[in-house]
Amino acid sequence: MGLFTRSATVKAPGQPAAEALPEAQKLPVDVIATAPVIATERPVHSAAEASRVAESHVIPAAQLSERHHYLQQLKVRIHQQLVERLDVQNLRSLPPDTVRNEVRVLVRDLCQNEKGLLNSADQEALMDDVMNETFGLGPLETLLKDPTISDIMVNRFDRIYVEKRGRIELTETRFRDNQHLRQIIDRIVGLVGRRIDETCPMADARLGDGSRVNAIIPPLALDGPAMSIRRFGSKPMQLEDLIRHGAFPAPVMDFLSAAVQSRANVLISGGTGSGKTTLLNCLSRYIPVDERVITIEDAAELQLQQPHVVRLETRPANIEGKGEVAQRDLVKNCLRMRPDRIIIGECRGAEALDMLQAMNTGHDGSMTTVHANNARDAIARLEVMILMSGFDIPMRALRTQISSAVQIVVQARRLTGGKRKVTSVTEITGMEGENIQMHDLFTYEQTGVDEKGCATGFFNCAGIRPKCADRIESRGIRLPGDLFARRRMDTNA
């Protein structure tokens, strides 16, 4: 296929491929990864240094077998030989599927040329590992292909945890060393045009499927590079899926969908990992298709289910400390882009003031999320974020702004055992004196845990007809007559 160079020869097993490494640096990052480099130890010259080296080489609890270590070294050699034989010019001109197929054939040939004893299972696993190193994210590819994993947490190169069905587990997956982990982090961050180095040791990024990535490296990370990946399914979840998983009963969905259609402003509150972004994605389904929606995020992760969407993302400062574009700058700019609705992935600073002003000046139906433990705390956090804007706003004027801008506060929470539920749906009704008035429409009450350690309980309907019900019906949306009747509601999960 013209994919490989004619003059390249396969090196003997164990022979270094130093001459080919400079050429590997010229390969495009999105096609071929930089060849791994095996670090060589320098000699020890003093007893104190020998003691430090001995401590740094203490065998961890999860000890690698000799067989596994041999396969790791074999994978490095094969990857280096693969890099030597690739023809960069032809590589860029061929379709990706053709490149993958031809590279896999070459990897198989290189495996068969090795003199080590490899059974068919080890050879297939080795081929998959080399392909993942070449075209993917190395050891993470196996975890990313598992649909039951919602979070991947890399504490260090040999400690990788995942969250499955609400529970955190330690995996057997590991990187070769800190350098290997750093290469994967650089690859992820580079794909979104960002950087991570000693001068900027933290970075937010995203994967091709929308998963959110945060990485931090030394000197801030004391035990070596660390990374966390918040995964989102390739198929966006629907409110019906959340009902099936017991996040809330059907009457709550009926009310929230009607509120979104009637252009009520919705604030989704909750802690880390409580499902705020998932719920926001689900509610976006009920935005009419003829409305223009603009989203603003630090790291793009929203998966809105509408055709008329413009997605904006913040930008960090460059190495000179210039060029930063914050969420507040994007909120101001999007007001000139004729939006019908504005959705901010998460309010965490002074942009809250501009968001509330937009809600009060013709951009009804906007939504955002905030970190808080309950609805009352969410409003208090909004007050603090508005004060962060630097303006000396009287407290009564500030609270009046909030009470007129936000109609619904939805509280999400991760309960014992990992289940995520909507624990309250609260309506803001206005001001009374100096205080914002609100009342709960739906609440969840936990009664205990089951034999699996998961929270059990039930939902309550408070029996209060919301003030926004008239707004909903004025737009031609009919709600069931007993939707707000006082009662106890059970879920299927």
Secondary structure by P-SEA (a helix, b strand, c coil): cccccccccccccccccccaaaaaaacccccccccbbbbbbcccccaaaaaaaaaaaccccccccaaaaaaaaaaaaaaaaaaaaccaaaaaaccaaaaaaaaaaaaaaaaaaccccccaaaaaaaaaaaaaaaccccccccccccccccbbbbccccbbbbbcccbbbbbccccccaaaaaaaaaaaaaaacccccccccccccccccbbbbbbbccccccccccccccccccccccaaaaaaaccccaaaaaaaaaaaaaccbbbbbbcccccaaaaaaaaaccccccbbbbbbcccccccccccbbbbbbbbcccccccccccaaaaaaaaccccccbbbbccccccaaaaaaaaaaccccccccccccccaaaaaaaaaaaaaaccccccaaaaaaaaaacccbbbbbbbcccccccccbbbbbccccccbbbbbbcbbbbbcccccccccccccccccccccaaaaaaaaccccccccccbbbbbccc
